[in-house]
Amino acid sequence: SIVTKYLAEHGVIIEKCGLYSFFIMFTIGITKGRWNTLVTALQQFKDDYDRNAQMWRVMPQFAAANPRYENRGLRDLCTEIHLFYKQYDVARLTTEMYLSDMVPAMKPSDAFAKMAHRQIERVAIDELEGRITAILLTPYPPGIPLLIPGERFNRTIVDYLRFARDFNERFPGFETDVHGLVKREVDGKRGYFVDCVRQDA
């Protein structure tokens, strides 16, 4: 989330975040000065957003690490990310993927045994539908396991992984984290893969 990266650069660390939400934890000993820092940073974000301030001015560390955003306006970047979410209908997709049919093909212990005996292979996202996962697949957010070893990939889950891949390629620095999704270079291009049980195993 762009807001959480902005807050982190202004000294406010966010515990957890979603596409349009974040979680802040206050302890019983929080002082007025500390929570006032949060309120001030949020107000500053709104002011910078309204002015469409350039990223190098409002998030210099992030812009230095990700120069492609350096001269972008904050509001323009927020709008572009929102339109990308809308294009993939991510709010619906992230709900449906957890409600979709999870089809167990083998016991988790059997899938783990296949991994332990190297009877697995890395499968590209576009070839995952119907394959049996050998690993725990967990998107962050929300941090809830989506598939456990031994379950089959369905179309909805593959569509979500396509979104994650396309988003990560389009907006480096704002990557969607999916535990179990492996990134690696193949023929000079970055690919995204999941470890699956070999079909001949």
N, C-alpha and C positions, 0 to 999 in steps of 0.2 A: 504494500500500500504506500502510495506516495506521501500520504499524511504522516505515517509512522516513520518514514525515512527523514522527512522534514523535521519531525519532533526529535528524533535521535540526534540529528545534526545540531539541534538547539538545546541539547542536554536533557531531554526527556526520553527515557527508555520505556518502550511499550512491551507489555508482557506477551500478549497474543494479538494477532490481527486476522481479519477476514477480508473479503473483497471490498466491503463498504463499512467495516466496523473494526474497532480495536478495544482491547481490554487493558485497563489500568488498575493496578492494585495499590491501594493505600494501606499502610500499616496503622496500627492504633497510635503510634508515636509520630505520625506525620505532622509537620508544622505548617502554619499558615503560609509562611514564606515558600515552602516546597510546593504546595499545591497551587500557589499563586504563579509559580514558574510555568506550570502546565497551562493555566488559563491564559497567561500572557503569550505563550508560544502558539496556542490555538488561535488567539486573536490576530497574532502576527501572520499566521498562515492565511487566514481569511483576507487580511489586508493585501498580502503579496499576491494571492489568487485574484482578487478584484483588480489589481493593477497589472496583472499578467506579467509580473516581474520575471526577468530572465533568470534561468537556473543558476548561472555562475554567480549571481548576486545573492540569491537566497539559500542556495545549497552548494557552496563552493567546493566542499570536500567531495560530495557526490558527483558534481560536474567534472572535477579533476579526474576522478576515477572512471567516469563515463563521458568522455568528451563529446559524444554525439548529441548530448542534451544541452551542452554548454550555452548555446544561444537561443534555446527554446524558451517560450514563455511558460510559466507554471500553469496557468489556466489552460493554455493550448495543450500541454502534455496531459493534464488531468482529463480533458475532453477526449483526446485521442485514445487514452486507456479505457475510458468509459465506453466509447463507441466500439472498441474491440470486444469488450465484455458483452455489449449488446448484440454485436454481430454473431457471437457464438451462443447467445442466450444462456450465459453462464449461471445466472440465478436458478433457472429451471434445470439446467444440466447437472449442477452440483447437488440438487435435491434428488433428481431422478436416478442418478448413479447409485445412491444408497438404497433406493426403493426398487431397483431393477432386480431381476432374477439372478441370484447367485447360485450357480449350479456346481455342486461338489462332484468332482470326477474321481478323487481318491482321498484317502485320509491324509491329514496334514503330516503325520509321521512318515507316511510312505513318500510324500513329496519331498520331505526333508532328507530321507534316505537316498532319493534320486540325486539330490544336490550333493550329499556327502560322497556318493560314488561317481560324481562328475557325469551324471546322465542328464545333463541340462544343456541348453543352448540359449544364446542371446537372440531374441526375436525383435525385429523392428516394430514400431507402433502399428504401422499399417497392416501388419501380418498377424496381429495378436488375436483377432476374434476367433473364438473356439479353442484357443490354446490353453494349456493348464499351467498356472503360475507355480513356480518353485519357491517364491519369496512372499513376504508380507508387503502388500502395496498400500501405502498410507499417504494421502495428500495432506499438505499443510497449507492453509487451513483446510479442514478443521482439526486434523490430527487424529482422525478416527480411521482405523484400518478399513480399507475398501474391499480387498481380497486377501484371503489367507492361503497359504500353500495348499495346493490340491484343488482349488476352484478354477472354473473356466472363465475366460474373458468373454464378456458380451459386448454388443455394439455400443451401448450407452457408455460403458467404461472406456472403451477404445476412443469414442468421440471426446470424452473428457481429456484423455491423454494427448489426443491431437491438439486440443485447445492449449494444453500446458506447453507442448512443444512449440506451437506457433507463437504463443505469447512470449515464451522465453527467447525465441529468435528475434521477434519484433521489438521487445523491450528489455534488452540486457540491463542488468542492474536491478530489475524488479521481478526477477525470476520467481515462478511458482515452484515450490519445493514439493516433490513427490518422492517419498522414501521408497526405494525399490526401482525407480526409473533411472537407468544408467545412461550417462552421456559419454559418447566417445567419437573420435575422429575416424571416418572411413573414407578413403580416397580423397582426403582434403576437405571433406564436408562433415559437419557435426551431425551425428545421428543419435536417436533416443531409442533405448532398448530395455526389455525386461527379460530376466532369466526365467525360462520356462522348461518344463519337463520335455526331454527329447521325445519326439513322436515314435521313434523306434525303440524306446527304452521300456 
